[in-house]
Amino acid sequence: MPTYKVIARAKDSRCPHVKEGDKMVIEGTMVNLKETDSLCTVALGAIQYSLFMMGKAKDPKDFGRPDVYTLQCPDAETRVVFEISRTVVNDER
């Protein structure tokens, strides 16, 4: 079964701490701190199930998601829109 690197990249941001293009990178259940530009616990908490699912799903469509999609941080004042995607890290078939 393949393993994936899941990337949440800021496409639009009103947050002073998260710039457009910043990314959070998840591998398995861990945040890849070397590749992560900024880490917001509010945003991560809101989108973590989706990130986890993208790392595990054989096909995101099984969970009602396309291969690439957007999610928004719930903080209305400093909202960030993230593009969620993934790449194969290891394909152990």
PyMOL Python script that loads the backbone (N, CA, C, O; Angstrom):
from pymol import cmd

cmd.read_pdbstr("""\
ATOM      1  N   MET A   1       0.845  -1.182   0.000  1.00  0.00           N
ATOM      2  CA  MET A   1       0.000   0.000   0.000  1.00  0.00           C
ATOM      3  C   MET A   1       0.894   1.249   0.000  1.00  0.00           C
ATOM      4  O   MET A   1       1.845   1.327   0.778  1.00  0.00           O
ATOM      5  N   PRO A   2       0.599   2.209  -0.853  1.00  0.00           N
ATOM      6  CA  PRO A   2       1.419   3.428  -0.904  1.00  0.00           C
ATOM      7  C   PRO A   2       1.298   4.256   0.377  1.00  0.00           C
ATOM      8  O   PRO A   2       0.279   4.208   1.066  1.00  0.00           O
ATOM      9  N   THR A   3       2.340   5.008   0.682  1.00  0.00           N
ATOM     10  CA  THR A   3       2.266   6.013   1.738  1.00  0.00           C
ATOM     11  C   THR A   3       2.376   7.377   1.066  1.00  0.00           C
ATOM     12  O   THR A   3       2.997   7.518   0.013  1.00  0.00           O
ATOM     13  N   TYR A   4       1.767   8.372   1.688  1.00  0.00           N
ATOM     14  CA  TYR A   4       1.645   9.689   1.069  1.00  0.00           C
ATOM     15  C   TYR A   4       2.179  10.796   1.956  1.00  0.00           C
ATOM     16  O   TYR A   4       2.170  10.699   3.183  1.00  0.00           O
ATOM     17  N   LYS A   5       2.638  11.840   1.312  1.00  0.00           N
ATOM     18  CA  LYS A   5       2.947  13.112   1.953  1.00  0.00           C
ATOM     19  C   LYS A   5       1.783  14.025   1.595  1.00  0.00           C
ATOM     20  O   LYS A   5       1.498  14.247   0.418  1.00  0.00           O
ATOM     21  N   VAL A   6       1.110  14.553   2.617  1.00  0.00           N
ATOM     22  CA  VAL A   6      -0.048  15.417   2.395  1.00  0.00           C
ATOM     23  C   VAL A   6       0.378  16.861   2.640  1.00  0.00           C
ATOM     24  O   VAL A   6       1.008  17.176   3.650  1.00  0.00           O
ATOM     25  N   ILE A   7       0.024  17.729   1.697  1.00  0.00           N
ATOM     26  CA  ILE A   7       0.438  19.129   1.761  1.00  0.00           C
ATOM     27  C   ILE A   7      -0.787  20.023   1.832  1.00  0.00           C
ATOM     28  O   ILE A   7      -1.688  19.927   0.998  1.00  0.00           O
ATOM     29  N   ALA A   8      -0.813  20.895   2.836  1.00  0.00           N
ATOM     30  CA  ALA A   8      -1.841  21.935   2.951  1.00  0.00           C
ATOM     31  C   ALA A   8      -1.122  23.261   2.687  1.00  0.00           C
ATOM     32  O   ALA A   8      -0.398  23.764   3.546  1.00  0.00           O
ATOM     33  N   ARG A   9      -1.328  23.817   1.497  1.00  0.00           N
ATOM     34  CA  ARG A   9      -0.633  25.043   1.078  1.00  0.00           C
ATOM     35  C   ARG A   9      -1.601  26.222   1.141  1.00  0.00           C
ATOM     36  O   ARG A   9      -2.714  26.139   0.621  1.00  0.00           O
ATOM     37  N   ALA A  10      -1.186  27.314   1.772  1.00  0.00           N
ATOM     38  CA  ALA A  10      -2.026  28.512   1.882  1.00  0.00           C
ATOM     39  C   ALA A  10      -2.183  29.161   0.510  1.00  0.00           C
ATOM     40  O   ALA A  10      -1.207  29.630  -0.076  1.00  0.00           O
ATOM     41  N   LYS A  11      -3.402  29.185   0.004  1.00  0.00           N
ATOM     42  CA  LYS A  11      -3.688  29.801  -1.296  1.00  0.00           C
ATOM     43  C   LYS A  11      -4.109  31.257  -1.135  1.00  0.00           C
ATOM     44  O   LYS A  11      -3.905  32.073  -2.034  1.00  0.00           O
ATOM     45  N   ASP A  12      -4.693  31.574   0.006  1.00  0.00           N
ATOM     46  CA  ASP A  12      -5.153  32.926   0.303  1.00  0.00           C
ATOM     47  C   ASP A  12      -5.101  33.079   1.815  1.00  0.00           C
ATOM     48  O   ASP A  12      -5.512  32.170   2.537  1.00  0.00           O
ATOM     49  N   SER A  13      -4.607  34.208   2.310  1.00  0.00           N
ATOM     50  CA  SER A  13      -4.446  34.355   3.754  1.00  0.00           C
ATOM     51  C   SER A  13      -4.685  35.787   4.202  1.00  0.00           C
ATOM     52  O   SER A  13      -4.204  36.739   3.588  1.00  0.00           O
ATOM     53  N   ARG A  14      -5.431  35.915   5.274  1.00  0.00           N
ATOM     54  CA  ARG A  14      -5.584  37.188   5.984  1.00  0.00           C
ATOM     55  C   ARG A  14      -4.880  37.129   7.333  1.00  0.00           C
ATOM     56  O   ARG A  14      -5.000  38.042   8.150  1.00  0.00           O
ATOM     57  N   CYS A  15      -4.154  36.060   7.552  1.00  0.00           N
ATOM     58  CA  CYS A  15      -3.478  35.824   8.829  1.00  0.00           C
ATOM     59  C   CYS A  15      -2.080  36.441   8.802  1.00  0.00           C
ATOM     60  O   CYS A  15      -1.344  36.248   7.835  1.00  0.00           O
ATOM     61  N   PRO A  16      -1.701  37.181   9.849  1.00  0.00           N
ATOM     62  CA  PRO A  16      -0.360  37.776   9.864  1.00  0.00           C
ATOM     63  C   PRO A  16       0.756  36.729  10.053  1.00  0.00           C
ATOM     64  O   PRO A  16       1.931  37.035   9.847  1.00  0.00           O
ATOM     65  N   HIS A  17       0.392  35.510  10.440  1.00  0.00           N
ATOM     66  CA  HIS A  17       1.395  34.477  10.710  1.00  0.00           C
ATOM     67  C   HIS A  17       1.531  33.466   9.579  1.00  0.00           C
ATOM     68  O   HIS A  17       2.510  32.721   9.527  1.00  0.00           O
ATOM     69  N   VAL A  18       0.558  33.432   8.673  1.00  0.00           N
ATOM     70  CA  VAL A  18       0.576  32.481   7.557  1.00  0.00           C
ATOM     71  C   VAL A  18       0.542  33.268   6.255  1.00  0.00           C
ATOM     72  O   VAL A  18      -0.422  33.983   5.979  1.00  0.00           O
ATOM     73  N   LYS A  19       1.587  33.137   5.463  1.00  0.00           N
ATOM     74  CA  LYS A  19       1.661  33.847   4.178  1.00  0.00           C
ATOM     75  C   LYS A  19       1.177  32.941   3.048  1.00  0.00           C
ATOM     76  O   LYS A  19       1.243  31.717   3.157  1.00  0.00           O
ATOM     77  N   GLU A  20       0.694  33.544   1.969  1.00  0.00           N
ATOM     78  CA  GLU A  20       0.346  32.757   0.792  1.00  0.00           C
ATOM     79  C   GLU A  20       1.552  31.936   0.379  1.00  0.00           C
ATOM     80  O   GLU A  20       2.672  32.443   0.325  1.00  0.00           O
ATOM     81  N   GLY A  21       1.317  30.666   0.089  1.00  0.00           N
ATOM     82  CA  GLY A  21       2.401  29.766  -0.294  1.00  0.00           C
ATOM     83  C   GLY A  21       2.963  28.956   0.861  1.00  0.00           C
ATOM     84  O   GLY A  21       3.589  27.920   0.638  1.00  0.00           O
ATOM     85  N   ASP A  22       2.749  29.413   2.111  1.00  0.00           N
ATOM     86  CA  ASP A  22       3.188  28.623   3.265  1.00  0.00           C
ATOM     87  C   ASP A  22       2.500  27.269   3.228  1.00  0.00           C
ATOM     88  O   ASP A  22       1.378  27.144   2.737  1.00  0.00           O
ATOM     89  N   LYS A  23       3.184  26.252   3.753  1.00  0.00           N
ATOM     90  CA  LYS A  23       2.587  24.930   3.749  1.00  0.00           C
ATOM     91  C   LYS A  23       2.784  24.211   5.072  1.00  0.00           C
ATOM     92  O   LYS A  23       3.744  24.450   5.804  1.00  0.00           O
ATOM     93  N   MET A  24       1.837  23.321   5.351  1.00  0.00           N
ATOM     94  CA  MET A  24       1.950  22.340   6.424  1.00  0.00           C
ATOM     95  C   MET A  24       2.065  20.994   5.725  1.00  0.00           C
ATOM     96  O   MET A  24       1.255  20.676   4.855  1.00  0.00           O
ATOM     97  N   VAL A  25       3.063  20.204   6.096  1.00  0.00           N
ATOM     98  CA  VAL A  25       3.302  18.920   5.448  1.00  0.00           C
ATOM     99  C   VAL A  25       3.134  17.816   6.482  1.00  0.00           C
ATOM    100  O   VAL A  25       3.761  17.836   7.541  1.00  0.00           O
ATOM    101  N   ILE A  26       2.274  16.850   6.156  1.00  0.00           N
ATOM    102  CA  ILE A  26       1.962  15.740   7.046  1.00  0.00           C
ATOM    103  C   ILE A  26       2.424  14.445   6.395  1.00  0.00           C
ATOM    104  O   ILE A  26       2.148  14.195   5.222  1.00  0.00           O
ATOM    105  N   GLU A  27       3.130  13.623   7.164  1.00  0.00           N
ATOM    106  CA  GLU A  27       3.520  12.293   6.710  1.00  0.00           C
ATOM    107  C   GLU A  27       3.054  11.304   7.766  1.00  0.00           C
ATOM    108  O   GLU A  27       3.545  11.307   8.895  1.00  0.00           O
ATOM    109  N   GLY A  28       2.103  10.459   7.389  1.00  0.00           N
ATOM    110  CA  GLY A  28       1.495   9.545   8.360  1.00  0.00           C
ATOM    111  C   GLY A  28       0.717  10.361   9.374  1.00  0.00           C
ATOM    112  O   GLY A  28      -0.196  11.104   9.013  1.00  0.00           O
ATOM    113  N   THR A  29       1.076  10.226  10.634  1.00  0.00           N
ATOM    114  CA  THR A  29       0.410  10.987  11.692  1.00  0.00           C
ATOM    115  C   THR A  29       1.280  12.133  12.212  1.00  0.00           C
ATOM    116  O   THR A  29       0.946  12.765  13.214  1.00  0.00           O
ATOM    117  N   MET A  30       2.386  12.395  11.536  1.00  0.00           N
ATOM    118  CA  MET A  30       3.340  13.386  12.025  1.00  0.00           C
ATOM    119  C   MET A  30       3.440  14.593  11.099  1.00  0.00           C
ATOM    120  O   MET A  30       3.292  14.474   9.883  1.00  0.00           O
ATOM    121  N   VAL A  31       3.690  15.745  11.691  1.00  0.00           N
ATOM    122  CA  VAL A  31       3.986  16.956  10.924  1.00  0.00           C
ATOM    123  C   VAL A  31       5.462  16.904  10.552  1.00  0.00           C
ATOM    124  O   VAL A  31       6.321  16.719  11.414  1.00  0.00           O
ATOM    125  N   ASN A  32       5.750  17.069   9.267  1.00  0.00           N
ATOM    126  CA  ASN A  32       7.129  17.127   8.796  1.00  0.00           C
ATOM    127  C   ASN A  32       7.611  18.564   9.035  1.00  0.00           C
ATOM    128  O   ASN A  32       7.346  19.455   8.228  1.00  0.00           O
ATOM    129  N   LEU A  33       8.312  18.776  10.138  1.00  0.00           N
ATOM    130  CA  LEU A  33       8.729  20.122  10.533  1.00  0.00           C
ATOM    131  C   LEU A  33       9.780  20.713   9.591  1.00  0.00           C
ATOM    132  O   LEU A  33       9.877  21.934   9.469  1.00  0.00           O
ATOM    133  N   LYS A  34      10.560  19.873   8.931  1.00  0.00           N
ATOM    134  CA  LYS A  34      11.582  20.382   8.008  1.00  0.00           C
ATOM    135  C   LYS A  34      10.953  21.019   6.772  1.00  0.00           C
ATOM    136  O   LYS A  34      11.508  21.963   6.209  1.00  0.00           O
ATOM    137  N   GLU A  35       9.799  20.507   6.349  1.00  0.00           N
ATOM    138  CA  GLU A  35       9.152  21.015   5.144  1.00  0.00           C
ATOM    139  C   GLU A  35       7.977  21.949   5.437  1.00  0.00           C
ATOM    140  O   GLU A  35       7.409  22.534   4.515  1.00  0.00           O
ATOM    141  N   THR A  36       7.612  22.092   6.707  1.00  0.00           N
ATOM    142  CA  THR A  36       6.489  22.938   7.091  1.00  0.00           C
ATOM    143  C   THR A  36       6.972  24.368   7.311  1.00  0.00           C
ATOM    144  O   THR A  36       7.937  24.603   8.038  1.00  0.00           O
ATOM    145  N   ASP A  37       6.283  25.328   6.670  1.00  0.00           N
ATOM    146  CA  ASP A  37       6.662  26.737   6.787  1.00  0.00           C
ATOM    147  C   ASP A  37       6.040  27.406   8.010  1.00  0.00           C
ATOM    148  O   ASP A  37       6.707  28.168   8.711  1.00  0.00           O
ATOM    149  N   SER A  38       4.781  27.125   8.262  1.00  0.00           N
ATOM    150  CA  SER A  38       4.096  27.676   9.429  1.00  0.00           C
ATOM    151  C   SER A  38       3.068  26.658   9.884  1.00  0.00           C
ATOM    152  O   SER A  38       2.483  25.942   9.071  1.00  0.00           O
ATOM    153  N   LEU A  39       2.851  26.600  11.192  1.00  0.00           N
ATOM    154  CA  LEU A  39       1.958  25.606  11.763  1.00  0.00           C
ATOM    155  C   LEU A  39       0.986  26.304  12.705  1.00  0.00           C
ATOM    156  O   LEU A  39       1.377  26.798  13.762  1.00  0.00           O
ATOM    157  N   CYS A  40      -0.267  26.337  12.316  1.00  0.00           N
ATOM    158  CA  CYS A  40      -1.305  26.962  13.127  1.00  0.00           C
ATOM    159  C   CYS A  40      -2.170  25.868  13.743  1.00  0.00           C
ATOM    160  O   CYS A  40      -2.728  25.040  13.024  1.00  0.00           O
ATOM    161  N   THR A  41      -2.283  25.861  15.066  1.00  0.00           N
ATOM    162  CA  THR A  41      -3.047  24.803  15.721  1.00  0.00           C
ATOM    163  C   THR A  41      -4.545  24.918  15.438  1.00  0.00           C
ATOM    164  O   THR A  41      -5.237  23.901  15.404  1.00  0.00           O
ATOM    165  N   VAL A  42      -5.057  26.123  15.235  1.00  0.00           N
ATOM    166  CA  VAL A  42      -6.480  26.284  14.912  1.00  0.00           C
ATOM    167  C   VAL A  42      -6.763  25.682  13.541  1.00  0.00           C
ATOM    168  O   VAL A  42      -7.695  24.893  13.386  1.00  0.00           O
ATOM    169  N   ALA A  43      -5.962  26.053  12.550  1.00  0.00           N
ATOM    170  CA  ALA A  43      -6.145  25.519  11.198  1.00  0.00           C
ATOM    171  C   ALA A  43      -5.917  24.008  11.184  1.00  0.00           C
ATOM    172  O   ALA A  43      -6.702  23.264  10.597  1.00  0.00           O
ATOM    173  N   LEU A  44      -4.850  23.561  11.825  1.00  0.00           N
ATOM    174  CA  LEU A  44      -4.547  22.137  11.846  1.00  0.00           C
ATOM    175  C   LEU A  44      -5.668  21.347  12.496  1.00  0.00           C
ATOM    176  O   LEU A  44      -6.054  20.289  11.999  1.00  0.00           O
ATOM    177  N   GLY A  45      -6.192  21.850  13.600  1.00  0.00           N
ATOM    178  CA  GLY A  45      -7.305  21.175  14.276  1.00  0.00           C
ATOM    179  C   GLY A  45      -8.545  21.084  13.398  1.00  0.00           C
ATOM    180  O   GLY A  45      -9.270  20.089  13.436  1.00  0.00           O
ATOM    181  N   ALA A  46      -8.783  22.113  12.616  1.00  0.00           N
ATOM    182  CA  ALA A  46      -9.975  22.144  11.769  1.00  0.00           C
ATOM    183  C   ALA A  46      -9.862  21.226  10.561  1.00  0.00           C
ATOM    184  O   ALA A  46     -10.869  20.676  10.115  1.00  0.00           O
ATOM    185  N   ILE A  47      -8.656  21.047  10.018  1.00  0.00           N
ATOM    186  CA  ILE A  47      -8.510  20.278   8.787  1.00  0.00           C
ATOM    187  C   ILE A  47      -7.804  18.946   9.002  1.00  0.00           C
ATOM    188  O   ILE A  47      -7.547  18.233   8.032  1.00  0.00           O
ATOM    189  N   GLN A  48      -7.483  18.589  10.244  1.00  0.00           N
ATOM    190  CA  GLN A  48      -6.674  17.401  10.506  1.00  0.00           C
ATOM    191  C   GLN A  48      -7.322  16.110  10.035  1.00  0.00           C
ATOM    192  O   GLN A  48      -6.611  15.228   9.553  1.00  0.00           O
ATOM    193  N   TYR A  49      -8.645  15.955  10.150  1.00  0.00           N
ATOM    194  CA  TYR A  49      -9.263  14.710   9.666  1.00  0.00           C
ATOM    195  C   TYR A  49      -9.053  14.571   8.165  1.00  0.00           C
ATOM    196  O   TYR A  49      -8.740  13.487   7.672  1.00  0.00           O
ATOM    197  N   SER A  50      -9.223  15.657   7.452  1.00  0.00           N
ATOM    198  CA  SER A  50      -9.053  15.631   6.008  1.00  0.00           C
ATOM    199  C   SER A  50      -7.612  15.293   5.634  1.00  0.00           C
ATOM    200  O   SER A  50      -7.374  14.537   4.693  1.00  0.00           O
ATOM    201  N   LEU A  51      -6.659  15.847   6.363  1.00  0.00           N
ATOM    202  CA  LEU A  51      -5.250  15.552   6.103  1.00  0.00           C
ATOM    203  C   LEU A  51      -4.949  14.084   6.384  1.00  0.00           C
ATOM    204  O   LEU A  51      -4.238  13.432   5.619  1.00  0.00           O
ATOM    205  N   PHE A  52      -5.491  13.568   7.481  1.00  0.00           N
ATOM    206  CA  PHE A  52      -5.297  12.166   7.839  1.00  0.00           C
ATOM    207  C   PHE A  52      -5.901  11.254   6.768  1.00  0.00           C
ATOM    208  O   PHE A  52      -5.274  10.283   6.346  1.00  0.00           O
ATOM    209  N   MET A  53      -7.123  11.575   6.333  1.00  0.00           N
ATOM    210  CA  MET A  53      -7.798  10.785   5.309  1.00  0.00           C
ATOM    211  C   MET A  53      -6.997  10.773   4.008  1.00  0.00           C
ATOM    212  O   MET A  53      -6.868   9.729   3.369  1.00  0.00           O
ATOM    213  N   MET A  54      -6.463  11.920   3.616  1.00  0.00           N
ATOM    214  CA  MET A  54      -5.675  11.988   2.378  1.00  0.00           C
ATOM    215  C   MET A  54      -4.417  11.129   2.476  1.00  0.00           C
ATOM    216  O   MET A  54      -3.933  10.620   1.465  1.00  0.00           O
ATOM    217  N   GLY A  55      -3.896  10.967   3.664  1.00  0.00           N
ATOM    218  CA  GLY A  55      -2.710  10.141   3.857  1.00  0.00           C
ATOM    219  C   GLY A  55      -3.005   8.653   3.853  1.00  0.00           C
ATOM    220  O   GLY A  55      -2.100   7.844   3.645  1.00  0.00           O
ATOM    221  N   LYS A  56      -4.255   8.279   4.081  1.00  0.00           N
ATOM    222  CA  LYS A  56      -4.629   6.875   4.188  1.00  0.00           C
ATOM    223  C   LYS A  56      -5.442   6.347   3.022  1.00  0.00           C
ATOM    224  O   LYS A  56      -5.342   5.167   2.686  1.00  0.00           O
ATOM    225  N   ALA A  57      -6.242   7.194   2.403  1.00  0.00           N
ATOM    226  CA  ALA A  57      -7.195   6.736   1.389  1.00  0.00           C
ATOM    227  C   ALA A  57      -6.506   6.230   0.131  1.00  0.00           C
ATOM    228  O   ALA A  57      -5.562   6.846  -0.365  1.00  0.00           O
ATOM    229  N   LYS A  58      -6.983   5.112  -0.375  1.00  0.00           N
ATOM    230  CA  LYS A  58      -6.510   4.650  -1.684  1.00  0.00           C
ATOM    231  C   LYS A  58      -6.952   5.646  -2.740  1.00  0.00           C
ATOM    232  O   LYS A  58      -6.203   5.961  -3.664  1.00  0.00           O
ATOM    233  N   ASP A  59      -8.168   6.138  -2.596  1.00  0.00           N
ATOM    234  CA  ASP A  59      -8.720   7.109  -3.531  1.00  0.00           C
ATOM    235  C   ASP A  59      -9.534   8.123  -2.722  1.00  0.00           C
ATOM    236  O   ASP A  59     -10.533   7.745  -2.111  1.00  0.00           O
ATOM    237  N   PRO A  60      -9.134   9.400  -2.700  1.00  0.00           N
ATOM    238  CA  PRO A  60      -9.877  10.411  -1.933  1.00  0.00           C
ATOM    239  C   PRO A  60     -11.359  10.495  -2.315  1.00  0.00           C
ATOM    240  O   PRO A  60     -12.185  10.924  -1.510  1.00  0.00           O
ATOM    241  N   LYS A  61     -11.689  10.089  -3.533  1.00  0.00           N
ATOM    242  CA  LYS A  61     -13.093  10.126  -3.965  1.00  0.00           C
ATOM    243  C   LYS A  61     -13.965   9.200  -3.115  1.00  0.00           C
ATOM    244  O   LYS A  61     -15.175   9.404  -3.012  1.00  0.00           O
ATOM    245  N   ASP A  62     -13.348   8.182  -2.508  1.00  0.00           N
ATOM    246  CA  ASP A  62     -14.083   7.297  -1.602  1.00  0.00           C
ATOM    247  C   ASP A  62     -14.613   8.065  -0.393  1.00  0.00           C
ATOM    248  O   ASP A  62     -15.572   7.641   0.253  1.00  0.00           O
ATOM    249  N   PHE A  63     -13.977   9.201  -0.094  1.00  0.00           N
ATOM    250  CA  PHE A  63     -14.384  10.047   1.028  1.00  0.00           C
ATOM    251  C   PHE A  63     -15.041  11.336   0.551  1.00  0.00           C
ATOM    252  O   PHE A  63     -15.207  12.285   1.317  1.00  0.00           O
ATOM    253  N   GLY A  64     -15.412  11.354  -0.727  1.00  0.00           N
ATOM    254  CA  GLY A  64     -16.107  12.514  -1.277  1.00  0.00           C
ATOM    255  C   GLY A  64     -15.207  13.683  -1.614  1.00  0.00           C
ATOM    256  O   GLY A  64     -15.676  14.816  -1.713  1.00  0.00           O
ATOM    257  N   ARG A  65     -13.924  13.426  -1.792  1.00  0.00           N
ATOM    258  CA  ARG A  65     -12.973  14.492  -2.106  1.00  0.00           C
ATOM    259  C   ARG A  65     -12.274  14.223  -3.429  1.00  0.00           C
ATOM    260  O   ARG A  65     -11.995  13.070  -3.759  1.00  0.00           O
ATOM    261  N   PRO A  66     -11.987  15.277  -4.191  1.00  0.00           N
ATOM    262  CA  PRO A  66     -11.143  15.096  -5.376  1.00  0.00           C
ATOM    263  C   PRO A  66      -9.676  14.969  -4.946  1.00  0.00           C
ATOM    264  O   PRO A  66      -9.368  15.055  -3.757  1.00  0.00           O
ATOM    265  N   ASP A  67      -8.794  14.770  -5.893  1.00  0.00           N
ATOM    266  CA  ASP A  67      -7.371  14.629  -5.584  1.00  0.00           C
ATOM    267  C   ASP A  67      -6.770  15.911  -5.000  1.00  0.00           C
ATOM    268  O   ASP A  67      -5.844  15.852  -4.190  1.00  0.00           O
ATOM    269  N   VAL A  68      -7.295  17.062  -5.411  1.00  0.00           N
ATOM    270  CA  VAL A  68      -6.856  18.364  -4.894  1.00  0.00           C
ATOM    271  C   VAL A  68      -8.106  19.170  -4.598  1.00  0.00           C
ATOM    272  O   VAL A  68      -9.010  19.243  -5.430  1.00  0.00           O
ATOM    273  N   TYR A  69      -8.168  19.779  -3.413  1.00  0.00           N
ATOM    274  CA  TYR A  69      -9.339  20.557  -3.030  1.00  0.00           C
ATOM    275  C   TYR A  69      -8.940  21.629  -2.025  1.00  0.00           C
ATOM    276  O   TYR A  69      -7.797  21.653  -1.568  1.00  0.00           O
ATOM    277  N   THR A  70      -9.860  22.506  -1.681  1.00  0.00           N
ATOM    278  CA  THR A  70      -9.559  23.575  -0.727  1.00  0.00           C
ATOM    279  C   THR A  70     -10.387  23.417   0.542  1.00  0.00           C
ATOM    280  O   THR A  70     -11.510  22.912   0.524  1.00  0.00           O
ATOM    281  N   LEU A  71      -9.795  23.867   1.636  1.00  0.00           N
ATOM    282  CA  LEU A  71     -10.458  23.947   2.941  1.00  0.00           C
ATOM    283  C   LEU A  71     -10.086  25.282   3.561  1.00  0.00           C
ATOM    284  O   LEU A  71      -9.026  25.841   3.278  1.00  0.00           O
ATOM    285  N   GLN A  72     -10.964  25.779   4.402  1.00  0.00           N
ATOM    286  CA  GLN A  72     -10.736  27.079   5.032  1.00  0.00           C
ATOM    287  C   GLN A  72     -10.597  26.929   6.533  1.00  0.00           C
ATOM    288  O   GLN A  72     -11.327  26.167   7.166  1.00  0.00           O
ATOM    289  N   CYS A  73      -9.658  27.661   7.089  1.00  0.00           N
ATOM    290  CA  CYS A  73      -9.528  27.773   8.541  1.00  0.00           C
ATOM    291  C   CYS A  73     -10.797  28.424   9.082  1.00  0.00           C
ATOM    292  O   CYS A  73     -11.327  29.325   8.432  1.00  0.00           O
ATOM    293  N   PRO A  74     -11.309  28.010  10.240  1.00  0.00           N
ATOM    294  CA  PRO A  74     -12.571  28.547  10.740  1.00  0.00           C
ATOM    295  C   PRO A  74     -12.487  29.937  11.378  1.00  0.00           C
ATOM    296  O   PRO A  74     -13.525  30.518  11.695  1.00  0.00           O
ATOM    297  N   ASP A  75     -11.304  30.479  11.572  1.00  0.00           N
ATOM    298  CA  ASP A  75     -11.172  31.797  12.193  1.00  0.00           C
ATOM    299  C   ASP A  75     -11.522  32.870  11.159  1.00  0.00           C
ATOM    300  O   ASP A  75     -10.736  33.145  10.252  1.00  0.00           O
ATOM    301  N   ALA A  76     -12.695  33.466  11.301  1.00  0.00           N
ATOM    302  CA  ALA A  76     -13.205  34.417  10.303  1.00  0.00           C
ATOM    303  C   ALA A  76     -12.324  35.669  10.172  1.00  0.00           C
ATOM    304  O   ALA A  76     -12.210  36.225   9.080  1.00  0.00           O
ATOM    305  N   GLU A  77     -11.708  36.113  11.259  1.00  0.00           N
ATOM    306  CA  GLU A  77     -10.896  37.336  11.227  1.00  0.00           C
ATOM    307  C   GLU A  77      -9.572  37.136  10.499  1.00  0.00           C
ATOM    308  O   GLU A  77      -9.093  38.044   9.819  1.00  0.00           O
ATOM    309  N   THR A  78      -8.988  35.974  10.633  1.00  0.00           N
ATOM    310  CA  THR A  78      -7.673  35.733  10.036  1.00  0.00           C
ATOM    311  C   THR A  78      -7.704  34.505   9.132  1.00  0.00           C
ATOM    312  O   THR A  78      -6.736  33.747   9.078  1.00  0.00           O
ATOM    313  N   ARG A  79      -8.787  34.313   8.440  1.00  0.00           N
ATOM    314  CA  ARG A  79      -8.995  33.077   7.680  1.00  0.00           C
ATOM    315  C   ARG A  79      -7.895  32.824   6.656  1.00  0.00           C
ATOM    316  O   ARG A  79      -7.342  33.736   6.041  1.00  0.00           O
ATOM    317  N   VAL A  80      -7.610  31.535   6.508  1.00  0.00           N
ATOM    318  CA  VAL A  80      -6.664  31.066   5.510  1.00  0.00           C
ATOM    319  C   VAL A  80      -7.366  29.984   4.701  1.00  0.00           C
ATOM    320  O   VAL A  80      -8.014  29.104   5.267  1.00  0.00           O
ATOM    321  N   VAL A  81      -7.236  30.047   3.378  1.00  0.00           N
ATOM    322  CA  VAL A  81      -7.757  29.002   2.508  1.00  0.00           C
ATOM    323  C   VAL A  81      -6.576  28.136   2.092  1.00  0.00           C
ATOM    324  O   VAL A  81      -5.596  28.625   1.529  1.00  0.00           O
ATOM    325  N   PHE A  82      -6.683  26.843   2.378  1.00  0.00           N
ATOM    326  CA  PHE A  82      -5.623  25.897   2.074  1.00  0.00           C
ATOM    327  C   PHE A  82      -6.003  25.026   0.885  1.00  0.00           C
ATOM    328  O   PHE A  82      -7.150  24.596   0.760  1.00  0.00           O
ATOM    329  N   GLU A  83      -5.035  24.771   0.016  1.00  0.00           N
ATOM    330  CA  GLU A  83      -5.194  23.773  -1.028  1.00  0.00           C
ATOM    331  C   GLU A  83      -4.582  22.485  -0.493  1.00  0.00           C
ATOM    332  O   GLU A  83      -3.420  22.463  -0.087  1.00  0.00           O
ATOM    333  N   ILE A  84      -5.372  21.411  -0.495  1.00  0.00           N
ATOM    334  CA  ILE A  84      -4.935  20.128   0.037  1.00  0.00           C
ATOM    335  C   ILE A  84      -4.589  19.210  -1.134  1.00  0.00           C
ATOM    336  O   ILE A  84      -5.391  19.022  -2.048  1.00  0.00           O
ATOM    337  N   SER A  85      -3.387  18.646  -1.090  1.00  0.00           N
ATOM    338  CA  SER A  85      -2.954  17.708  -2.128  1.00  0.00           C
ATOM    339  C   SER A  85      -2.055  16.659  -1.487  1.00  0.00           C
ATOM    340  O   SER A  85      -1.744  16.738  -0.298  1.00  0.00           O
ATOM    341  N   ARG A  86      -1.644  15.685  -2.274  1.00  0.00           N
ATOM    342  CA  ARG A  86      -0.738  14.663  -1.749  1.00  0.00           C
ATOM    343  C   ARG A  86       0.171  14.150  -2.853  1.00  0.00           C
ATOM    344  O   ARG A  86      -0.136  14.241  -4.041  1.00  0.00           O
ATOM    345  N   THR A  87       1.309  13.604  -2.410  1.00  0.00           N
ATOM    346  CA  THR A  87       2.239  12.947  -3.318  1.00  0.00           C
ATOM    347  C   THR A  87       2.614  11.607  -2.717  1.00  0.00           C
ATOM    348  O   THR A  87       2.606  11.449  -1.497  1.00  0.00           O
ATOM    349  N   VAL A  88       2.937  10.655  -3.551  1.00  0.00           N
ATOM    350  CA  VAL A  88       3.354   9.337  -3.074  1.00  0.00           C
ATOM    351  C   VAL A  88       4.781   9.432  -2.555  1.00  0.00           C
ATOM    352  O   VAL A  88       5.669   9.953  -3.229  1.00  0.00           O
ATOM    353  N   VAL A  89       4.986   8.920  -1.345  1.00  0.00           N
ATOM    354  CA  VAL A  89       6.313   8.876  -0.732  1.00  0.00           C
ATOM    355  C   VAL A  89       6.941   7.511  -0.984  1.00  0.00           C
ATOM    356  O   VAL A  89       8.116   7.406  -1.338  1.00  0.00           O
ATOM    357  N   ASN A  90       6.140   6.475  -0.794  1.00  0.00           N
ATOM    358  CA  ASN A  90       6.631   5.110  -0.929  1.00  0.00           C
ATOM    359  C   ASN A  90       5.491   4.245  -1.451  1.00  0.00           C
ATOM    360  O   ASN A  90       4.400   4.247  -0.881  1.00  0.00           O
ATOM    361  N   ASP A  91       5.731   3.519  -2.508  1.00  0.00           N
ATOM    362  CA  ASP A  91       4.698   2.674  -3.097  1.00  0.00           C
ATOM    363  C   ASP A  91       5.068   1.212  -2.877  1.00  0.00           C
ATOM    364  O   ASP A  91       5.722   0.588  -3.712  1.00  0.00           O
ATOM    365  N   GLU A  92       4.634   0.677  -1.730  1.00  0.00           N
ATOM    366  CA  GLU A  92       4.960  -0.710  -1.346  1.00  0.00           C
ATOM    367  C   GLU A  92       3.847  -1.650  -1.787  1.00  0.00           C
ATOM    368  O   GLU A  92       3.005  -2.044  -0.981  1.00  0.00           O
ATOM    369  N   ARG A  93       3.844  -2.001  -3.035  1.00  0.00           N
ATOM    370  CA  ARG A  93       2.811  -2.939  -3.527  1.00  0.00           C
ATOM    371  C   ARG A  93       3.397  -4.301  -3.700  1.00  0.00           C
ATOM    372  O   ARG A  93       2.696  -5.228  -4.103  1.00  0.00           O
TER     373      ARG A  93
END
""", "prot")
cmd.dss("prot")
cmd.show_as("cartoon", "prot")
cmd.util.cbc("prot")
cmd.orient("prot")
